[in-house]
Amino acid sequence: MIVAIDGPAGVGKSSIASTIARNMNYFNLNSGNFYRAVSILLIRKNLGFDDESKAVEIAGNAKMEIRNTRLFLDGEDVDDLLHSDDVDRIVAQVSAIVSIRHIVNDTLREVSRSLDLVAEGRDMTTVVFPQAEVRVFLDASPEIRAERRFKQGVSSLTYNEILEGIRSRDVIDRNKKEGSLILSEGALYLDTSALTLEQVCEKVTDLIKEFM
C-alpha cells in the first residue's frame, strides 16, 4: 500500500509521516530529502541552482539510495546533513528544476516497488504516486508553520527569517513548472493549524484503516 501525503513547508509532514509509518510498520519515504541530497552536492561543488544544465548533470550522476531507513549519497550517509540552513536556502529552487524532478521521481518509484510506504512531499498525490490508495493534503497558515519550526530549535534563524523563508518557499512550490503544490482531486484536506500531531495522525490512520 502507498500512503501519499502532500503539503507546504513546515506543516509537519515529516513528523506525521514518520509516526504513521512507524505505527503501521510501513517505510517512511521523504521525497524532499532526495532534493536536499542534490542540494548538498551543489553546495559542495560550489555551484548554484541557476546553472541548470550542470545541476542536472550532477543529479543524474548521483547515486541516492536508502539503507536501513537512512539516505546515502554516493555511498555516504548524509541523513544528518539534510536540514542545514544552507540546504534550506536552495532546496526549493533545486526541486523546481524539471529534469531534476524526473530524476528524483524515478528514484522514488524504484524505492516503492517492494514496500508498503508513507510518502511525503509536494507532489506525491499528483505526480509521483497518483495511484496511491490513500492521499492526504496537510495545510496550516505560514505563521503557524514558522512558529512550529522556530520552536524546534534546529535553525539559527529568527522567527521572522523563518517566516519569510516559508512564504518564499510557498511561492516557489505553488508555481513550479512541474510538480507544483496543489490539492489533488479525491485527497483528504486537513488544516492542521489547531490540531496536535496525534490528532492528525489519528485522522490519517483512520483513513488507512477504512481503505484496508
Residue frames relative to the residue before (quaternion, step in Angstrom):
aa qw qx qy qz dx dy dz
M 1.0000 0.0000 0.0000 0.0000 0.00 0.00 0.00
I 0.1836 -0.7589 0.6133 0.1193 3.55 -1.14 0.69
V 0.1180 -0.7437 0.6561 0.0509 3.54 -0.92 1.04
A 0.1017 -0.8191 0.5644 0.0125 3.60 -0.51 1.20
I 0.0521 -0.8059 0.5893 -0.0254 3.56 -0.79 1.09
D 0.0654 -0.7895 0.6101 0.0091 3.55 -0.82 1.05
G 0.2587 0.7594 -0.5773 0.1518 3.55 -1.30 0.32
P 0.6210 -0.5796 0.3874 0.3581 3.58 -1.23 0.41
A 0.7116 -0.4464 0.3336 0.4280 3.56 -1.34 0.18
G 0.8449 0.2313 -0.1616 0.4544 3.55 -1.04 0.81
V 0.4864 0.6856 -0.4334 0.3249 3.59 1.21 0.15
G 0.5829 -0.6076 0.3653 0.3970 3.59 1.23 -0.21
K 0.2803 0.7984 -0.4969 0.1928 3.58 1.23 0.33
S 0.6703 0.5215 -0.3147 0.4238 3.57 0.86 -0.95
S 0.6776 0.4863 -0.2940 0.4668 3.58 0.88 -0.92
I 0.6751 0.4913 -0.2912 0.4670 3.56 0.95 -0.89
A 0.6732 0.4951 -0.3031 0.4581 3.58 0.87 -0.93
S 0.6746 0.4937 -0.3091 0.4534 3.59 0.90 -0.86
T 0.6370 0.5249 -0.3281 0.4594 3.59 1.04 -0.75
I 0.6704 0.4869 -0.2970 0.4747 3.57 0.90 -0.93
A 0.6433 0.5263 -0.3226 0.4529 3.58 0.92 -0.88
R 0.6616 0.5037 -0.3049 0.4644 3.57 0.94 -0.88
N 0.6925 0.4863 -0.2819 0.4522 3.59 0.89 -0.93
M 0.7374 0.3985 -0.2163 0.5007 3.57 1.10 -0.75
N 0.3830 -0.7280 0.4653 0.3268 3.56 1.34 -0.14
Y 0.3987 0.6691 -0.4998 0.3788 3.55 0.99 1.01
F 0.5076 -0.6103 0.4966 0.3511 3.57 -1.28 0.21
N 0.3161 -0.7467 0.5586 0.1744 3.58 -0.94 0.91
L 0.0733 -0.8116 0.5796 -0.0065 3.57 -0.44 1.26
N 0.1060 -0.7986 0.5923 0.0121 3.56 -0.45 1.27
S 0.2983 -0.7989 0.4956 0.1646 3.57 -0.20 1.28
G 0.6197 0.5798 -0.3440 0.4017 3.58 1.02 -0.77
N 0.5956 0.5868 -0.3666 0.4082 3.56 1.10 -0.60
F 0.6273 0.5365 -0.3448 0.4470 3.59 1.09 -0.59
Y 0.6387 0.4815 -0.3206 0.5073 3.59 1.09 -0.66
R 0.6177 0.5336 -0.3390 0.4678 3.57 1.10 -0.63
A 0.6229 0.5316 -0.3391 0.4631 3.58 1.05 -0.71
V 0.6322 0.5053 -0.3239 0.4900 3.58 1.01 -0.80
S 0.6329 0.5390 -0.3270 0.4494 3.59 0.99 -0.81
I 0.6160 0.5415 -0.3380 0.4616 3.58 1.03 -0.78
L 0.6457 0.5191 -0.3213 0.4586 3.58 0.95 -0.85
L 0.6676 0.5012 -0.3098 0.4551 3.58 0.89 -0.91
I 0.6388 0.5205 -0.3244 0.4645 3.59 0.99 -0.82
R 0.6737 0.5069 -0.2947 0.4497 3.56 0.90 -0.92
K 0.7217 0.4086 -0.2334 0.5076 3.56 1.10 -0.68
N 0.4150 -0.7412 0.4342 0.2998 3.55 1.39 0.18
L 0.4543 0.6629 -0.4590 0.3787 3.54 1.00 0.89
G 0.3546 -0.7274 0.5441 0.2215 3.57 -1.12 0.61
F 0.5980 -0.5721 0.4219 0.3702 3.55 -1.23 0.41
D 0.5522 0.6345 -0.3873 0.3776 3.59 1.27 -0.32
D 0.6438 0.4468 -0.3189 0.5332 3.61 1.23 -0.37
E 0.1686 -0.8604 0.4727 0.0885 3.53 0.44 1.29
S 0.6572 0.5290 -0.3328 0.4213 3.60 0.84 -0.89
K 0.6766 0.4722 -0.2917 0.4839 3.58 0.97 -0.84
A 0.6316 0.5347 -0.3300 0.4541 3.57 1.01 -0.81
V 0.6547 0.5043 -0.3047 0.4736 3.58 0.98 -0.86
E 0.6319 0.5324 -0.3318 0.4551 3.58 0.98 -0.80
I 0.6634 0.5017 -0.2990 0.4677 3.57 0.93 -0.92
A 0.6612 0.5044 -0.3067 0.4630 3.59 0.93 -0.90
G 0.6702 0.5205 -0.2979 0.4372 3.56 0.98 -0.85
N 0.7024 0.4495 -0.2552 0.4894 3.56 1.14 -0.61
A 0.5632 0.6176 -0.3838 0.3925 3.58 1.25 -0.26
K 0.2500 -0.7379 0.6050 0.1643 3.54 -1.13 0.67
M 0.0070 -0.8021 0.5953 -0.0481 3.56 -0.47 1.25
E 0.1238 0.7999 -0.5717 0.1345 3.56 -0.73 1.06
I 0.4007 -0.6890 0.5536 0.2412 3.52 -1.30 0.45
R 0.0183 0.7680 -0.6395 0.0305 3.54 -0.91 1.00
N 0.8381 -0.0906 0.0302 0.5370 3.56 -0.66 1.11
T 0.7119 -0.4909 0.2112 0.4556 3.55 0.96 1.09
R 0.6522 0.4922 -0.3262 0.4754 3.64 1.22 0.09
L 0.4461 -0.7052 0.4925 0.2472 3.57 -1.11 0.73
F 0.1238 -0.7788 0.6139 0.0355 3.51 -0.85 1.09
L 0.1486 -0.7750 0.6128 0.0423 3.53 -1.00 0.96
D 0.8210 -0.1389 0.0357 0.5526 3.56 -0.46 1.25
G 0.7596 -0.4081 0.1883 0.4700 3.52 0.95 0.98
E 0.6578 0.4920 -0.3059 0.4813 3.60 1.27 -0.12
D 0.4112 -0.6812 0.5502 0.2534 3.56 -0.98 0.88
V 0.0181 -0.8268 0.5609 -0.0374 3.60 -0.39 1.24
D 0.2964 0.8109 -0.4736 0.1741 3.60 1.27 0.14
D 0.7190 0.4455 -0.2531 0.4696 3.58 0.99 -0.82
L 0.6628 0.5132 -0.2962 0.4578 3.61 1.26 -0.13
L 0.5046 0.7297 -0.3769 0.2664 3.56 1.27 -0.25
H 0.7866 0.3544 -0.1641 0.4782 3.59 1.04 -0.67
S 0.2649 0.7575 -0.5451 0.2426 3.56 0.99 0.80
D 0.6324 -0.5312 0.3960 0.4014 3.60 -1.22 0.38
D 0.6201 0.5513 -0.3438 0.4397 3.60 1.04 -0.74
V 0.6603 0.4816 -0.3018 0.4909 3.58 0.99 -0.82
D 0.6185 0.5636 -0.3376 0.4312 3.58 0.98 -0.85
R 0.6578 0.5538 -0.3101 0.4055 3.59 1.01 -0.84
I 0.8143 0.2869 -0.1356 0.4861 3.62 0.99 -0.68
V 0.5034 0.7030 -0.4240 0.2692 3.61 1.14 -0.41
A 0.6183 0.5443 -0.3617 0.4367 3.62 1.01 -0.67
Q 0.6786 0.4812 -0.2916 0.4722 3.58 0.93 -0.88
V 0.6267 0.5294 -0.3338 0.4643 3.58 1.05 -0.76
S 0.7023 0.4711 -0.2696 0.4606 3.58 0.90 -0.93
A 0.6091 0.5591 -0.3517 0.4391 3.60 1.25 -0.26
I 0.5489 0.6011 -0.4023 0.4189 3.60 1.25 -0.21
V 0.4572 -0.7472 0.4070 0.2588 3.57 -0.39 1.27
S 0.6800 0.4954 -0.3078 0.4443 3.61 0.83 -0.90
I 0.6294 0.5057 -0.3362 0.4848 3.59 1.09 -0.63
R 0.6029 0.5440 -0.3577 0.4611 3.60 1.05 -0.65
H 0.6439 0.5178 -0.3287 0.4575 3.59 0.97 -0.81
I 0.6443 0.5227 -0.3175 0.4592 3.57 0.97 -0.85
V 0.6911 0.4718 -0.2804 0.4702 3.57 0.84 -0.98
N 0.6570 0.5249 -0.3221 0.4349 3.59 0.89 -0.88
D 0.6254 0.5234 -0.3361 0.4711 3.59 1.01 -0.75
T 0.6401 0.5195 -0.3164 0.4693 3.58 1.03 -0.80
L 0.6558 0.5176 -0.3099 0.4538 3.59 0.94 -0.88
R 0.6712 0.4950 -0.3040 0.4605 3.58 0.91 -0.88
E 0.6080 0.5460 -0.3464 0.4607 3.56 1.11 -0.68
V 0.6507 0.5191 -0.3093 0.4599 3.58 0.97 -0.90
S 0.7040 0.5183 -0.2657 0.4065 3.59 1.00 -0.87
R 0.5067 0.7202 -0.4011 0.2525 3.59 1.16 -0.44
S 0.8122 0.2405 -0.1106 0.5199 3.57 1.00 -0.72
L 0.6802 0.4957 -0.2725 0.4662 3.58 1.22 0.27
D 0.3565 -0.6030 0.6505 0.2936 3.51 -1.35 0.43
L 0.0881 0.8474 -0.5139 0.1002 3.58 -0.64 1.00
V 0.2962 -0.6703 0.6433 0.2216 3.47 -1.44 0.30
A 0.0801 -0.8169 0.5712 -0.0045 3.57 -0.46 1.25
E 0.0249 -0.8169 0.5762 -0.0064 3.58 -0.83 0.94
G 0.2599 0.7539 -0.5709 0.1956 3.52 -1.12 0.77
R 0.6854 -0.4540 0.3595 0.4414 3.57 -1.06 -0.83
D 0.8149 0.1648 -0.0623 0.5522 3.58 1.08 -0.71
M 0.2263 0.8024 -0.5197 0.1871 3.56 1.10 0.68
T 0.7384 0.4248 -0.2340 0.4685 3.59 0.91 -0.90
T 0.7340 0.4437 -0.2238 0.4628 3.58 1.18 -0.48
V 0.8172 0.2267 -0.0878 0.5226 3.60 0.93 -0.86
V 0.7570 0.4142 -0.2364 0.4466 3.57 0.63 -1.09
F 0.8155 0.0261 0.0275 0.5775 3.58 0.81 -1.03
P 0.0263 0.8315 -0.5542 0.0274 3.63 0.57 1.06
Q 0.6537 0.5084 -0.3031 0.4716 3.57 1.27 -0.38
A 0.3462 0.7691 -0.4835 0.2342 3.62 1.27 0.05
E 0.5224 -0.6622 0.4441 0.3024 3.55 -0.97 0.88
V 0.7785 0.1472 -0.0768 0.6053 3.59 1.11 -0.72
R 0.0170 -0.8060 0.5902 -0.0406 3.58 -0.75 1.10
V 0.0284 -0.8160 0.5737 -0.0649 3.56 -0.79 1.12
F 0.1323 -0.7602 0.6303 0.0858 3.58 -1.10 0.75
L 0.1571 -0.7925 0.5870 0.0523 3.57 -0.61 1.20
D 0.0061 -0.8073 0.5895 -0.0280 3.57 -1.01 0.80
A 0.0954 0.7491 -0.6547 0.0339 3.56 -1.37 0.29
S 0.6155 -0.5555 0.3984 0.3922 3.57 -1.18 0.44
P 0.6223 -0.5435 0.3954 0.4012 3.63 -1.13 0.50
E 0.6409 0.5404 -0.3284 0.4352 3.59 0.99 -0.81
I 0.6559 0.4993 -0.3059 0.4764 3.57 0.96 -0.87
R 0.6684 0.5044 -0.3048 0.4537 3.57 0.92 -0.88
A 0.6469 0.5085 -0.3189 0.4703 3.59 1.00 -0.79
E 0.6431 0.5256 -0.3221 0.4544 3.57 0.99 -0.83
R 0.6450 0.5218 -0.3210 0.4568 3.58 0.95 -0.85
R 0.6856 0.4789 -0.2929 0.4636 3.57 0.87 -0.95
F 0.6308 0.5388 -0.3321 0.4489 3.58 1.01 -0.81
K 0.6900 0.4909 -0.2769 0.4541 3.58 0.95 -0.88
Q 0.5415 0.6137 -0.4043 0.4083 3.57 1.22 -0.33
G 0.2958 -0.8058 0.4666 0.2130 3.56 1.19 -0.56
V 0.5102 0.6610 -0.4198 0.3557 3.59 1.18 0.40
S 0.6964 0.4257 -0.2652 0.5133 3.59 1.28 -0.15
S 0.4221 -0.6928 0.5261 0.2551 3.55 -1.17 0.63
L 0.5295 0.6526 -0.3913 0.3749 3.59 1.30 -0.06
T 0.5184 -0.6084 0.4955 0.3400 3.55 -1.24 0.45
Y 0.6847 -0.4591 0.3540 0.4418 3.57 -1.31 0.23
N 0.6791 0.4997 -0.3008 0.4457 3.59 0.85 -0.95
E 0.6374 0.5148 -0.3256 0.4719 3.59 1.05 -0.72
I 0.6424 0.5074 -0.3183 0.4781 3.57 1.01 -0.80
L 0.6425 0.5294 -0.3179 0.4537 3.59 0.96 -0.88
E 0.6610 0.4979 -0.3056 0.4709 3.58 0.93 -0.89
G 0.6449 0.5244 -0.3173 0.4566 3.56 1.02 -0.80
I 0.6505 0.5110 -0.3087 0.4696 3.58 1.01 -0.81
R 0.6515 0.5071 -0.3199 0.4649 3.58 0.95 -0.82
S 0.6509 0.5024 -0.3130 0.4753 3.57 1.00 -0.81
R 0.6364 0.5300 -0.3167 0.4624 3.56 1.02 -0.85
D 0.6290 0.5454 -0.3349 0.4413 3.60 0.99 -0.81
V 0.6435 0.5245 -0.3234 0.4540 3.57 0.95 -0.89
I 0.6703 0.4909 -0.2942 0.4724 3.57 0.92 -0.92
D 0.6908 0.5064 -0.2892 0.4275 3.58 0.83 -1.02
R 0.7207 0.4431 -0.2514 0.4701 3.58 1.01 -0.77
N 0.7555 0.3640 -0.1985 0.5073 3.60 1.24 -0.21
K 0.3068 0.7563 -0.5202 0.2517 3.59 1.12 0.55
K 0.5823 -0.5864 0.4369 0.3553 3.54 -1.16 0.64
E 0.7864 0.0234 0.0144 0.6171 3.55 1.12 -0.69
G 0.8115 0.2431 -0.1826 0.4990 3.58 -1.01 0.80
S 0.2748 0.7765 -0.5261 0.2116 3.59 1.08 0.62
L 0.5672 -0.6114 0.4455 0.3255 3.53 -1.26 0.52
I 0.2204 0.7553 -0.5884 0.1863 3.57 -0.46 1.24
L 0.5075 -0.6178 0.5046 0.3258 3.53 -1.29 0.41
S 0.2833 -0.7814 0.5331 0.1580 3.56 -0.56 1.15
E 0.5818 -0.5890 0.4324 0.3572 3.54 -1.13 0.66
G 0.7978 0.2797 -0.2218 0.4858 3.55 -0.85 0.99
A 0.5582 0.5979 -0.4006 0.4129 3.60 1.24 -0.14
L 0.4706 -0.6462 0.5220 0.2974 3.57 -1.16 0.63
Y 0.2018 -0.7788 0.5841 0.1074 3.62 -0.69 1.08
L 0.0029 -0.7978 0.6019 -0.0349 3.57 -0.83 1.05
D 0.2031 -0.7321 0.6387 0.1221 3.57 -0.75 1.07
T 0.1940 -0.8383 0.5056 0.0624 3.56 -0.39 1.27
S 0.3310 0.7952 -0.4714 0.1895 3.60 1.28 -0.01
A 0.7977 0.2568 -0.1190 0.5326 3.58 0.94 -0.89
L 0.5922 0.5737 -0.3583 0.4379 3.58 1.27 0.28
T 0.4239 -0.6597 0.5507 0.2861 3.54 -1.17 0.59
L 0.6709 -0.4747 0.3718 0.4316 3.55 -1.28 0.28
E 0.6477 0.5343 -0.3165 0.4415 3.57 0.96 -0.86
Q 0.6612 0.5102 -0.3103 0.4541 3.59 0.98 -0.83
V 0.6439 0.5072 -0.3219 0.4739 3.58 1.01 -0.81
C 0.6541 0.5182 -0.3123 0.4540 3.57 0.91 -0.92
E 0.6363 0.5362 -0.3270 0.4481 3.57 1.01 -0.80
K 0.6642 0.5071 -0.3026 0.4584 3.59 0.95 -0.89
V 0.6800 0.4725 -0.2950 0.4768 3.58 0.93 -0.87
T 0.6413 0.5241 -0.3224 0.4584 3.59 0.99 -0.82
D 0.6174 0.5368 -0.3421 0.4623 3.59 1.03 -0.75
L 0.6421 0.5217 -0.3174 0.4636 3.58 1.04 -0.78
I 0.6356 0.5225 -0.3209 0.4691 3.58 1.01 -0.82
K 0.6822 0.4873 -0.2859 0.4641 3.56 0.88 -0.96
E 0.6123 0.5489 -0.3423 0.4545 3.56 1.10 -0.69
F 0.6548 0.4955 -0.3088 0.4800 3.56 1.00 -0.78
M 0.6626 0.5193 -0.3045 0.4455 3.56 0.94 -0.91
